[in-house]
Amino acid sequence: MILDPILDMFRGKAVTIPPLDGAFRPNTRLDDAPAFAELTEPDNLLVSGDRLLASSGNAVYSLAAETEPKVVETFASPITALALSPSGELTVGLENGKLLIGGQEISPPAGVRCITALAYAEDGTLWLTNGSLDHTPSQWAADLMKKGASGSLWKRDAAGGDFRKVAGDLAFPYGLHPVGGDVLVSESWRHQLVRLDGATGSRSTLLTHLPGYPARLSPSADGAAWLTLFAPRNRLIEFVLQETHYRQDMIDQVPPAYWIAPALASSRSFLEPLQCGGIRTMGIHKPWSPSRSYGLVVRLDQRMQPQFSLHSRANGTRHGICSVAEKDGRLFIASRGGDCVLAVDAGGF
């Protein structure tokens, strides 16, 4: 109703979040999956020929079964985004805002210092998302708590040249999936997946009211896609986002690791919020309890609608899923909160 915002000032506003149901019905598939490799906070996964590459900190590793991860290349700053050009050049975005293509530094557009995702279209066009004007990728929690919506989408033609801004006012764009001349973008803070016209920047919403914060997108073998959600929504965090003064005091006075905010991993410190009776009973962590961290991968069909999902629940350890990659019929899943890369049969669901 048009009067709801005014009436809410007097009657209060209900805090609701979408339920985990239907295609999002909880399971334990991520915690049941075998670990393919142990790696500290693996982030970006990328298939390069017959190799599986993963970023961790400021290094790119090559992963193989039953062998230790091997360093392929290191950089001066933590890696925030990876992509492979049609000609096989490794494209890397760094925490310090730098962009490298084939080892050569490319000047990003002015104001772009939060590279969250990179992707090449079939014609060689390079797509780039800038998550925030005010924060670096590692400061994503601050951007959420300050209700940031200063992200943007950029493109660079296959022939090279300067980047061109396609769209702005995005709420932390975190994932890219080119489709023809358009591109799909996951907006983390608006919990949605949008399609942006590559020429005009006009947008349409494909998927909204997601139960978590969407991260990167990855193509599947049949032309559909996989979507990762790096943390869950819960009522307490949604409530804090409505309380301006409390939220500002928390930002000013509490270390970021202990904010009432989403996390890539939890239950590691007694100083963390969300530890009361609704979380644990007689020492047992309830799998259905509210949680700051979670593991969630969603299979989308060719219309970008959810089909099924893979979970690591509140009492699990494979949380903070930011990237997946499909290779040779297997789905590889990077768990930043679980310090491992998982491998499951991509068609076995």
PLY file of the C-alpha trace (Angstrom):
ply
format ascii 1.0
element vertex 349
property float x
property float y
property float z
element edge 348
property int vertex1
property int vertex2
end_header
0.00 0.00 0.00
1.12 3.54 -0.69
0.59 4.49 2.99
2.68 1.62 4.36
5.93 3.61 4.80
4.04 6.24 6.83
2.06 3.72 8.88
5.23 1.72 9.63
6.51 4.68 11.66
3.71 4.08 14.17
2.94 0.36 13.99
6.46 -0.94 13.34
7.66 -2.98 10.38
7.85 -6.73 10.22
11.29 -8.13 9.40
10.88 -11.05 7.01
13.26 -13.06 4.87
12.51 -15.55 2.07
12.25 -19.15 3.31
14.61 -21.90 2.25
12.04 -23.91 0.34
11.37 -25.33 -3.10
14.60 -25.29 -5.11
16.32 -23.88 -1.99
15.26 -26.71 0.32
18.13 -27.38 2.77
20.33 -30.45 2.47
23.88 -31.47 3.45
25.37 -32.01 -0.01
28.28 -29.61 0.48
29.29 -31.08 3.84
28.95 -34.60 2.42
31.10 -33.81 -0.63
34.76 -34.90 -0.64
37.45 -32.26 -0.47
39.31 -32.05 -3.77
42.03 -29.76 -2.39
42.89 -27.99 0.83
43.59 -24.28 0.27
43.39 -21.23 2.52
40.27 -19.21 1.63
40.03 -20.28 -2.04
38.13 -17.61 -3.93
38.02 -17.53 -7.75
37.88 -20.82 -9.67
38.77 -20.92 -13.37
39.14 -23.65 -15.99
42.17 -23.07 -18.21
42.56 -25.86 -20.76
42.99 -29.05 -18.78
43.89 -27.18 -15.60
41.73 -26.00 -12.72
42.99 -22.72 -11.32
42.08 -21.17 -7.97
43.04 -17.91 -6.32
44.06 -17.74 -2.68
45.43 -14.55 -1.21
47.85 -13.02 -3.70
48.55 -16.26 -5.62
46.97 -18.36 -8.36
47.22 -22.13 -7.81
46.83 -25.10 -10.12
44.75 -27.85 -8.52
44.85 -31.56 -9.26
43.56 -34.65 -7.49
45.73 -36.18 -4.78
48.50 -33.59 -5.17
49.33 -30.40 -3.32
48.18 -27.14 -4.96
50.98 -25.66 -7.08
51.62 -21.93 -7.34
51.21 -20.68 -10.92
51.73 -16.97 -10.35
51.89 -14.47 -7.50
50.97 -10.80 -7.36
51.67 -7.78 -5.17
48.12 -7.68 -3.79
45.34 -10.18 -3.02
43.42 -11.38 -6.07
39.76 -10.35 -6.25
38.73 -11.54 -9.74
39.95 -13.92 -12.46
38.98 -14.49 -16.09
40.48 -16.16 -19.14
40.43 -14.37 -22.51
39.45 -16.25 -25.70
43.15 -16.25 -26.62
44.09 -17.82 -23.29
45.42 -14.73 -21.47
44.90 -14.70 -17.72
43.06 -11.57 -16.62
43.45 -10.63 -12.96
41.82 -8.00 -10.74
43.64 -7.11 -7.53
42.64 -5.74 -4.13
44.68 -2.59 -4.80
42.49 -1.82 -7.82
44.97 -2.87 -10.49
43.98 -4.89 -13.55
46.38 -7.16 -15.44
45.83 -8.93 -18.76
48.45 -11.46 -19.76
50.81 -9.96 -17.19
50.48 -6.45 -18.61
48.92 -3.79 -16.39
45.86 -2.13 -17.90
44.59 1.17 -16.57
41.08 0.68 -15.15
38.55 3.51 -15.47
38.79 6.41 -13.02
37.16 5.52 -9.72
37.34 1.77 -10.29
39.21 0.31 -7.32
36.89 -2.49 -6.22
37.06 -5.12 -8.98
34.72 -7.92 -7.91
34.21 -9.87 -11.15
35.62 -10.22 -14.67
34.19 -12.14 -17.62
34.76 -12.41 -21.36
31.94 -12.68 -23.87
32.29 -14.99 -26.87
33.27 -12.06 -29.10
36.14 -11.13 -26.77
34.42 -8.24 -24.99
35.71 -7.91 -21.42
33.11 -7.20 -18.74
34.11 -5.78 -15.34
32.15 -4.98 -12.19
33.22 -2.37 -9.67
31.59 -3.32 -6.39
31.81 0.05 -4.65
33.18 3.56 -5.06
33.97 3.85 -1.36
35.36 0.45 -0.33
37.79 -2.21 -1.48
36.57 -5.79 -2.09
37.75 -6.94 1.35
35.64 -4.19 2.95
32.39 -5.62 1.59
30.79 -5.84 5.05
31.29 -2.09 5.56
29.67 -1.42 2.20
26.63 -3.47 3.22
26.35 -1.91 6.68
26.48 1.56 5.09
23.83 0.49 2.54
26.15 1.06 -0.39
24.75 1.16 -3.92
27.62 2.78 -5.81
28.67 -0.24 -7.87
28.98 -0.14 -11.64
29.32 -2.29 -14.77
31.96 -1.65 -17.45
32.91 -3.17 -20.80
36.01 -3.13 -23.02
35.77 -4.08 -26.68
37.69 -7.07 -27.98
39.92 -4.73 -30.00
41.09 -3.07 -26.79
40.85 0.59 -25.93
39.19 2.23 -22.95
36.46 0.80 -20.76
32.96 2.18 -21.19
30.49 2.47 -18.35
27.32 0.52 -19.06
25.41 0.88 -15.78
25.75 2.44 -12.33
23.93 2.53 -8.99
24.37 -1.20 -8.49
24.30 -2.58 -4.95
27.64 -4.43 -4.87
27.65 -6.32 -8.19
29.56 -9.53 -7.50
29.00 -11.92 -10.42
28.98 -11.77 -14.23
27.63 -14.07 -16.93
27.66 -12.73 -20.54
24.74 -13.90 -22.68
24.95 -12.73 -26.28
25.30 -8.96 -26.22
23.82 -8.72 -22.74
25.22 -9.68 -19.36
23.72 -11.13 -16.19
24.83 -9.46 -12.97
24.27 -10.57 -9.37
23.52 -7.68 -7.03
24.47 -8.81 -3.55
22.82 -6.16 -1.37
19.54 -6.27 -3.34
19.53 -10.09 -3.28
18.79 -10.36 -6.98
19.98 -11.34 -10.43
19.50 -8.76 -13.19
20.01 -8.74 -16.95
21.65 -5.63 -18.42
21.54 -4.64 -22.06
25.12 -4.40 -23.31
24.39 -1.37 -25.47
22.00 0.76 -23.44
22.47 -0.48 -19.88
18.72 -0.97 -19.45
18.00 -3.64 -16.88
15.40 -6.28 -16.14
15.16 -8.42 -13.02
15.42 -12.17 -13.59
15.53 -13.45 -10.03
14.70 -11.55 -6.86
14.09 -12.11 -3.11
16.97 -14.54 -2.85
17.50 -16.02 0.65
21.14 -14.91 0.73
23.73 -12.61 -0.78
24.55 -13.72 -4.33
28.18 -13.90 -5.42
29.67 -15.13 -8.69
27.99 -16.81 -11.65
29.52 -19.61 -13.70
28.35 -21.22 -16.96
27.21 -24.83 -16.99
27.86 -27.33 -19.76
24.31 -27.13 -21.14
24.23 -23.35 -21.51
22.57 -22.64 -18.16
24.43 -21.37 -15.10
25.47 -21.92 -11.49
24.96 -19.21 -8.88
26.77 -18.99 -5.55
25.45 -17.25 -2.43
28.26 -16.39 -0.03
26.18 -15.75 3.13
22.57 -16.09 4.32
20.07 -13.42 5.20
18.64 -13.50 8.69
16.17 -11.40 10.66
18.68 -9.92 13.08
20.91 -8.56 10.31
17.88 -7.28 8.40
16.72 -5.54 11.59
20.13 -3.94 12.18
20.10 -2.62 8.61
16.94 -0.69 9.51
18.42 0.84 12.67
20.59 3.72 11.47
21.95 4.97 14.80
22.65 1.52 16.22
24.37 0.47 13.00
26.59 3.57 12.98
27.57 3.04 16.63
28.42 -0.58 15.83
30.61 0.48 12.90
32.39 3.09 15.02
32.94 1.04 18.18
33.04 -2.67 17.34
35.78 -4.50 15.36
34.39 -5.58 11.94
34.87 -9.28 12.72
32.21 -9.00 15.45
29.62 -6.88 13.67
26.08 -8.16 13.37
26.71 -8.73 9.66
27.06 -11.65 7.24
30.30 -13.62 7.42
32.20 -16.18 5.36
32.68 -18.37 8.45
31.35 -18.31 11.99
31.52 -20.02 15.42
35.25 -19.37 15.65
35.21 -16.88 18.53
33.16 -16.43 21.69
33.00 -12.71 20.85
30.82 -13.30 17.79
27.11 -12.40 17.90
24.35 -15.01 17.50
25.34 -17.56 20.14
22.25 -17.80 22.36
19.74 -20.58 22.95
18.27 -20.28 19.47
21.64 -21.36 18.07
22.81 -24.11 20.44
20.91 -26.41 22.75
22.83 -28.62 25.18
26.01 -27.92 23.23
24.57 -28.99 19.87
24.50 -26.45 17.05
21.06 -26.52 15.44
21.32 -26.96 11.65
18.21 -24.80 11.16
19.33 -22.01 13.49
19.93 -18.43 12.25
23.50 -18.05 11.12
25.87 -15.35 9.90
27.50 -17.82 7.50
26.25 -20.60 5.25
27.21 -22.56 2.14
24.88 -22.39 -0.86
25.20 -23.18 -4.58
22.18 -22.92 -6.88
21.66 -24.57 -10.26
19.84 -22.26 -12.67
18.10 -23.37 -15.86
18.43 -21.60 -19.21
15.75 -19.11 -18.13
17.89 -18.41 -15.05
15.34 -19.89 -12.66
16.44 -22.10 -9.73
16.24 -25.86 -10.21
17.98 -27.22 -7.11
20.67 -26.26 -4.62
23.55 -27.63 -2.57
23.89 -26.59 1.07
26.21 -26.46 4.04
23.81 -25.60 6.85
24.32 -23.51 9.97
26.11 -26.37 11.76
28.27 -27.18 8.72
31.79 -26.06 7.86
31.76 -25.52 4.06
30.57 -21.92 4.23
31.41 -18.78 2.26
30.93 -20.15 -1.28
31.97 -17.40 -3.70
32.89 -19.32 -6.86
32.26 -22.59 -8.72
33.53 -24.04 -12.00
32.23 -26.97 -14.05
34.87 -29.18 -15.72
34.59 -32.62 -17.33
31.22 -33.36 -15.76
32.30 -32.33 -12.26
31.44 -29.21 -10.32
34.27 -27.68 -8.31
33.22 -25.48 -5.39
35.46 -23.03 -3.52
34.61 -22.68 0.17
36.35 -19.64 1.65
34.98 -20.39 5.09
35.97 -24.06 4.91
39.47 -23.56 3.43
38.89 -26.18 0.74
37.76 -26.86 -2.82
35.07 -29.51 -3.18
34.26 -31.74 -6.15
30.84 -33.22 -6.94
29.23 -34.88 -9.94
27.61 -32.01 -11.85
24.82 -34.22 -13.14
24.25 -36.34 -10.09
21.33 -34.49 -8.51
0 1
1 2
2 3
3 4
4 5
5 6
6 7
7 8
8 9
9 10
10 11
11 12
12 13
13 14
14 15
15 16
16 17
17 18
18 19
19 20
20 21
21 22
22 23
23 24
24 25
25 26
26 27
27 28
28 29
29 30
30 31
31 32
32 33
33 34
34 35
35 36
36 37
37 38
38 39
39 40
40 41
41 42
42 43
43 44
44 45
45 46
46 47
47 48
48 49
49 50
50 51
51 52
52 53
53 54
54 55
55 56
56 57
57 58
58 59
59 60
60 61
61 62
62 63
63 64
64 65
65 66
66 67
67 68
68 69
69 70
70 71
71 72
72 73
73 74
74 75
75 76
76 77
77 78
78 79
79 80
80 81
81 82
82 83
83 84
84 85
85 86
86 87
87 88
88 89
89 90
90 91
91 92
92 93
93 94
94 95
95 96
96 97
97 98
98 99
99 100
100 101
101 102
102 103
103 104
104 105
105 106
106 107
107 108
108 109
109 110
110 111
111 112
112 113
113 114
114 115
115 116
116 117
117 118
118 119
119 120
120 121
121 122
122 123
123 124
124 125
125 126
126 127
127 128
128 129
129 130
130 131
131 132
132 133
133 134
134 135
135 136
136 137
137 138
138 139
139 140
140 141
141 142
142 143
143 144
144 145
145 146
146 147
147 148
148 149
149 150
150 151
151 152
152 153
153 154
154 155
155 156
156 157
157 158
158 159
159 160
160 161
161 162
162 163
163 164
164 165
165 166
166 167
167 168
168 169
169 170
170 171
171 172
172 173
173 174
174 175
175 176
176 177
177 178
178 179
179 180
180 181
181 182
182 183
183 184
184 185
185 186
186 187
187 188
188 189
189 190
190 191
191 192
192 193
193 194
194 195
195 196
196 197
197 198
198 199
199 200
200 201
201 202
202 203
203 204
204 205
205 206
206 207
207 208
208 209
209 210
210 211
211 212
212 213
213 214
214 215
215 216
216 217
217 218
218 219
219 220
220 221
221 222
222 223
223 224
224 225
225 226
226 227
227 228
228 229
229 230
230 231
231 232
232 233
233 234
234 235
235 236
236 237
237 238
238 239
239 240
240 241
241 242
242 243
243 244
244 245
245 246
246 247
247 248
248 249
249 250
250 251
251 252
252 253
253 254
254 255
255 256
256 257
257 258
258 259
259 260
260 261
261 262
262 263
263 264
264 265
265 266
266 267
267 268
268 269
269 270
270 271
271 272
272 273
273 274
274 275
275 276
276 277
277 278
278 279
279 280
280 281
281 282
282 283
283 284
284 285
285 286
286 287
287 288
288 289
289 290
290 291
291 292
292 293
293 294
294 295
295 296
296 297
297 298
298 299
299 300
300 301
301 302
302 303
303 304
304 305
305 306
306 307
307 308
308 309
309 310
310 311
311 312
312 313
313 314
314 315
315 316
316 317
317 318
318 319
319 320
320 321
321 322
322 323
323 324
324 325
325 326
326 327
327 328
328 329
329 330
330 331
331 332
332 333
333 334
334 335
335 336
336 337
337 338
338 339
339 340
340 341
341 342
342 343
343 344
344 345
345 346
346 347
347 348
